[in-house]
Amino acid sequence: MSNRVLVLGAGAAGSVMVNKLAREFRQEIAKEEVEITIQDWTRTM
């Protein structure tokens, strides 16, 4: 079972947070122990 992180908001702060988390948990992500998802409520079509 993997741990999941959900970041709400894909603006500047959300993007920075996801990048920091990705660097912090790089090894765990590679082993598929951690999953990071970023969600934005804006429709882009």
KANOR-V667524 format. One record per residue. RES is the residue in one small letter. SS is DSSP state (a for helix, b for strand, c for the rest). BURIAL is 1 if it has 16 or more other ideal C-beta (glycine too) atoms within 10 Angstrom, else 0. Layout:
BEGIN
res->RES ss->SS burial->BURIAL
res->RES ss->SS burial->BURIAL
END
This chain:
BEGIN
res->m ss->c burial->0
res->s ss->c burial->0
res->n ss->b burial->0
res->r ss->b burial->0
res->v ss->b burial->0
res->l ss->b burial->0
res->v ss->b burial->1
res->l ss->b burial->0
res->g ss->c burial->0
res->a ss->c burial->0
res->g ss->c burial->0
res->a ss->a burial->0
res->a ss->a burial->0
res->g ss->a burial->0
res->s ss->a burial->0
res->v ss->a burial->0
res->m ss->a burial->0
res->v ss->a burial->1
res->n ss->a burial->0
res->k ss->a burial->0
res->l ss->a burial->1
res->a ss->a burial->0
res->r ss->a burial->0
res->e ss->a burial->0
res->f ss->c burial->1
res->r ss->a burial->0
res->q ss->a burial->0
res->e ss->a burial->0
res->i ss->a burial->1
res->a ss->a burial->0
res->k ss->c burial->0
res->e ss->c burial->0
res->e ss->c burial->0
res->v ss->b burial->1
res->e ss->b burial->0
res->i ss->b burial->1
res->t ss->b burial->0
res->i ss->b burial->1
res->q ss->b burial->0
res->d ss->c burial->0
res->w ss->c burial->0
res->t ss->c burial->0
res->r ss->c burial->0
res->t ss->c burial->0
res->m ss->c burial->0
END
